[in-house]
C-alpha cells in the first residue's frame, strides 16, 4: 500500500515523473498521463523517468519521491602504495623505493609497514525503497526536503552544511542593453546575507528561473567555500576570486623648512623670503 497523502489524506499511488510533449507529467507506471505538472519549452527531454508517489485527489496535486536518504553508495577500498625510500639498517644509506637489499652494503632491507587501504566514500541521495540514486527532486517547488538533512558535509571542505536560501536580484536596462543578476546566499534563521555572488561566479547545471517559489530557493551551503545543494538536489560550486588585502596608506607630504643663507653676504635669513634682508641679494630656497 503506497500510503496516504499528508495534505488531504487521500490514497497515494505509485507512478512516474517524466517529460512528455514539452511538459513534465505525472504518469502511471504504464506511462498513462495522470496530469501535467508544468511546462517549460526551454528544458529539453532527458528521457529519464523518476519513481514517485502521487495523490489520487485531482484537487490536491501532491506528489513526491519515495523516502530519500543521503548515504555512501561506494564501499570500495583502494590501496595506497608507500613511497618512502627505505633506509638500510646497517650503513644507514637511503635506497630507492622498492629496493630489497642495500645498494651500498648488500644487507637485506626489511619492508616497512604494509600498504595503506583507503575507503573511497561516494555520497549520493538515494530512494530508500528502491535503493536507487536520485539526482533531481521533482516537487522542489512546494516541498522543503533539503532542510531535512542536517549532517551533510561539504564535498570540498568536509564541514557540515548550513541551512539557507538564495535571493535573486535582477537589474534589466533594455535601453542600454544591460542585464545584471546578483545572487545573495542568506542564513535561514537570521536572514543575514552571508555571500553576494554574480551569476557568472556560480557553476550549476539547472536553470535558476525554475526556482519560482521561496521553498525552491532553499539550500544547504558551506560557510567556507559556499558549495551548495538546492531543494531540487542539484548542487553548485562557487568560483571564489582571491581577495587581496588592499592597504590604502594616506599621508601628507612633509615640507622641510630650512633657514636661507645668502649666497652673496653669506648671512642667514628667515625661511619664506626671497630677498636677503642684509644685502638685497636674491635667495635660493634649499631643497
C-alpha positions as CSV (number, residue, x, y, z in Angstrom):
1,X,0.0,0.0,0.0
2,X,1.6,3.3,-1.0
3,X,0.1,5.2,1.9
4,X,-2.0,8.3,2.5
5,X,-1.4,11.9,1.3
6,X,-0.1,14.1,4.0
7,X,-2.2,17.0,2.8
8,X,-5.7,15.6,2.1
9,X,-5.4,12.1,3.4
10,X,-6.5,10.5,0.1
11,X,-4.8,7.4,-1.2
12,X,-1.4,7.6,-2.8
13,X,-0.4,5.7,-6.0
14,X,3.0,4.7,-7.3
15,X,3.7,6.4,-10.6
16,X,6.4,8.1,-12.7
17,X,7.5,11.7,-13.2
18,X,8.7,12.2,-16.8
19,X,8.9,14.7,-19.7
20,X,6.2,14.2,-22.3
21,X,5.1,16.6,-25.1
22,X,7.1,19.6,-23.8
23,X,5.7,19.1,-20.3
24,X,6.6,17.5,-17.0
25,X,3.9,15.0,-16.3
26,X,2.8,12.5,-13.6
27,X,2.0,9.2,-15.2
28,X,1.1,5.7,-14.2
29,X,3.7,3.0,-14.3
30,X,2.3,2.2,-17.7
31,X,3.1,5.7,-19.0
32,X,-0.5,6.9,-19.0
33,X,-0.6,10.7,-18.2
34,X,-2.4,11.5,-14.9
35,X,-1.8,15.2,-15.1
36,X,0.6,17.8,-16.4
37,X,2.7,19.5,-13.7
38,X,4.3,22.4,-15.5
39,X,5.6,23.3,-19.0
40,X,9.0,24.7,-19.9
41,X,9.8,24.7,-23.6
42,X,13.4,25.6,-22.8
43,X,14.1,22.4,-21.0
44,X,15.0,19.5,-23.3
45,X,13.8,16.0,-22.7
46,X,16.4,13.9,-21.0
47,X,14.5,10.7,-21.4
48,X,14.6,9.9,-17.7
49,X,11.8,8.6,-15.6
50,X,11.6,9.1,-11.8
51,X,9.7,6.9,-9.4
52,X,7.2,8.9,-7.4
53,X,4.1,8.6,-5.2
54,X,1.2,10.8,-6.2
55,X,-2.1,11.7,-4.6
56,X,-5.2,10.4,-6.4
57,X,-7.2,13.5,-5.4
58,X,-7.1,15.7,-8.6
59,X,-7.7,18.8,-6.5
60,X,-4.7,18.1,-4.3
61,X,-1.8,17.7,-6.9
62,X,0.6,16.4,-4.2
63,X,3.4,14.2,-5.3
64,X,6.9,13.4,-4.1
65,X,9.7,10.9,-4.4
66,X,10.0,7.8,-2.3
67,X,11.7,8.5,1.1
68,X,15.1,10.0,0.3
69,X,18.3,9.4,2.2
70,X,21.9,10.7,1.8
71,X,24.3,7.9,2.1
72,X,27.6,6.3,0.9
73,X,27.0,4.2,-2.2
74,X,30.6,3.2,-2.7
75,X,32.2,0.8,-0.2
76,X,35.2,0.0,-2.3
77,X,38.7,0.2,-0.8
78,X,41.8,1.3,-2.7
79,X,45.4,0.5,-1.8
80,X,47.8,3.4,-1.5
81,X,51.4,2.3,-2.1
82,X,54.0,3.6,0.3
83,X,56.5,5.8,-1.5
84,X,59.0,6.2,1.4
85,X,62.6,5.4,0.3
86,X,63.9,2.7,2.7
87,X,67.0,3.3,4.9
88,X,69.5,0.5,5.4
89,X,69.7,-0.7,9.0
90,X,73.4,-1.4,8.6
91,X,75.0,1.6,6.9
92,X,72.0,3.9,7.1
93,X,72.2,4.7,3.3
94,X,68.9,5.7,1.7
95,X,67.9,3.3,-1.1
96,X,65.4,3.5,-3.9
97,X,61.8,2.8,-3.3
98,X,61.1,-0.9,-3.7
99,X,64.7,-2.0,-3.1
100,X,65.1,-5.4,-1.3
101,X,68.7,-5.1,-0.5
102,X,71.1,-2.1,0.2
103,X,73.0,-1.0,-2.9
104,X,75.9,0.1,-0.6
105,X,76.5,-2.9,1.7
106,X,74.2,-5.6,0.4
107,X,72.2,-6.0,3.6
108,X,68.6,-7.2,3.1
109,X,66.1,-4.4,3.6
110,X,63.1,-5.2,5.7
111,X,59.9,-3.8,4.1
112,X,58.3,-1.1,6.2
113,X,54.6,-1.1,7.1
114,X,52.0,-2.6,4.8
115,X,50.4,-0.5,2.2
116,X,47.5,1.7,3.4
117,X,43.9,0.8,2.5
118,X,41.7,3.8,1.9
119,X,37.9,3.7,1.8
120,X,36.5,5.7,-1.1
121,X,33.3,7.3,0.1
122,X,30.8,8.5,-2.5
123,X,27.8,10.0,-1.0
124,X,24.6,10.4,-3.0
125,X,20.9,11.0,-2.5
126,X,19.0,7.7,-2.7
127,X,15.4,6.5,-2.7
128,X,15.3,4.1,0.2
129,X,12.5,1.9,-1.1
130,X,14.2,1.2,-4.4
131,X,17.9,1.7,-3.4
132,X,18.3,3.9,-6.4
133,X,20.3,7.2,-6.6
134,X,18.2,10.3,-7.3
135,X,19.7,13.4,-9.0
136,X,16.6,15.6,-9.1
137,X,13.7,16.1,-6.7
138,X,10.6,16.8,-8.7
139,X,8.4,18.5,-6.0
140,X,11.1,21.1,-5.1
141,X,8.7,24.0,-5.7
142,X,6.4,23.0,-2.8
143,X,8.2,20.5,-0.6
144,X,11.1,21.7,1.5
145,X,13.1,18.5,1.5
146,X,16.7,19.8,1.6
147,X,16.4,21.3,5.1
148,X,15.5,17.8,6.4
149,X,19.2,16.9,6.1
150,X,21.3,18.1,9.0
151,X,24.6,16.3,8.7
152,X,25.7,16.6,5.1
153,X,29.4,17.5,4.8
154,X,30.8,19.9,2.1
155,X,32.4,17.8,-0.6
156,X,35.3,20.2,-0.6
157,X,35.8,21.4,3.0
158,X,34.3,18.5,4.9
159,X,32.4,21.0,7.1
160,X,28.7,20.5,7.9
161,X,26.5,22.4,5.5
162,X,24.2,25.1,6.9
163,X,20.6,25.8,6.2
164,X,20.0,28.8,4.0
165,X,18.3,30.2,0.9
166,X,19.1,32.5,-2.0
167,X,17.7,35.8,-3.1
168,X,17.9,36.8,-6.7
169,X,18.1,40.4,-7.7
170,X,17.7,41.2,-11.4
171,X,18.5,44.6,-12.9
172,X,17.4,44.9,-16.6
173,X,18.1,48.1,-18.6
174,X,16.8,47.3,-22.1
175,X,17.6,50.8,-23.4
176,X,21.3,50.4,-22.6
177,X,21.3,46.6,-23.1
178,X,22.4,46.0,-19.5
179,X,21.4,42.8,-17.6
180,X,22.8,42.2,-14.2
181,X,21.8,39.3,-11.9
182,X,23.1,39.2,-8.3
183,X,22.7,36.1,-6.1
184,X,22.6,36.5,-2.3
185,X,23.1,33.5,-0.1
186,X,21.2,34.1,3.1
187,X,21.2,32.3,6.5
188,X,17.9,30.6,7.2
189,X,17.3,31.7,10.8
190,X,18.6,35.3,10.7
191,X,18.0,36.2,7.1
192,X,21.5,37.7,7.1
193,X,23.3,37.8,3.8
194,X,26.4,35.6,4.1
195,X,27.7,35.9,0.5
196,X,27.0,38.1,-2.6
197,X,27.7,36.5,-5.9
198,X,27.3,37.2,-9.6
199,X,25.7,34.6,-11.8
200,X,29.0,34.1,-13.6
201,X,30.7,33.2,-10.3
202,X,28.5,30.0,-10.0
203,X,28.8,26.7,-11.7
204,X,25.4,24.9,-11.8
205,X,23.5,22.5,-14.1
206,X,20.0,23.8,-13.9
207,X,18.1,27.0,-14.7
208,X,17.7,29.5,-11.9
209,X,14.5,30.7,-13.5
210,X,12.9,27.4,-12.4
211,X,13.2,28.5,-8.8
212,X,9.9,30.2,-8.7
213,X,8.9,29.8,-5.0
214,X,10.5,30.7,-1.8
215,X,10.8,26.9,-0.9
216,X,12.5,26.2,-4.2
217,X,15.3,28.7,-3.3
218,X,16.2,26.8,-0.1
219,X,19.6,25.2,0.0
220,X,22.4,23.9,2.3
221,X,25.6,25.8,1.9
222,X,29.2,25.7,3.0
223,X,30.3,28.7,5.1
224,X,33.8,28.4,3.8
225,X,33.7,27.7,0.0
226,X,29.9,28.3,-0.4
227,X,29.3,25.0,-2.2
228,X,25.6,24.4,-2.0
229,X,22.9,21.8,-2.6
230,X,19.5,23.2,-3.6
231,X,16.0,21.9,-2.8
232,X,15.9,20.2,-6.2
233,X,19.0,18.2,-5.1
234,X,21.1,19.9,-7.7
235,X,24.4,21.4,-6.4
236,X,26.5,24.4,-7.2
237,X,30.2,25.3,-7.0
238,X,31.3,28.9,-6.5
239,X,34.4,30.4,-8.1
240,X,35.9,32.4,-5.3
241,X,38.1,35.1,-6.5
242,X,41.2,35.8,-4.5
243,X,40.6,38.8,-2.4
244,X,43.9,40.6,-1.9
245,X,44.1,42.8,1.1
246,X,44.5,46.3,-0.3
247,X,46.0,48.6,2.2
248,X,45.4,52.3,1.4
249,X,48.0,54.4,3.1
250,X,47.3,58.1,3.5
251,X,49.9,60.6,4.2
252,X,50.7,64.3,3.9
253,X,53.9,65.3,2.2
254,X,56.4,66.5,4.8
255,X,57.6,70.0,3.9
256,X,61.0,70.6,5.3
257,X,61.8,74.3,6.2
258,X,65.4,75.4,6.3
259,X,66.9,78.9,7.1
260,X,68.1,80.7,4.0
261,X,71.8,81.6,3.5
262,X,72.5,84.5,1.2
263,X,75.0,83.4,-1.5
264,X,76.4,87.0,-1.6
265,X,76.9,88.1,2.0
266,X,76.6,84.6,3.5
267,X,74.3,85.8,6.2
268,X,71.3,83.7,7.5
269,X,67.8,84.8,6.7
270,X,64.5,83.6,8.0
271,X,62.7,81.0,5.9
272,X,60.0,82.1,3.5
273,X,61.6,85.2,2.0
274,X,63.1,85.7,-1.5
275,X,65.5,88.7,-0.9
276,X,68.3,88.9,1.6
277,X,67.4,91.5,4.3
278,X,71.1,92.3,4.7
279,X,72.3,93.0,1.1
280,X,69.1,92.6,-1.0
281,X,70.7,89.6,-2.7
282,X,68.4,87.0,-4.3
283,X,67.8,84.0,-2.0
284,X,67.5,80.5,-3.5
285,X,65.4,78.1,-1.4
286,X,67.2,74.9,-0.3
287,X,65.6,71.6,-1.4
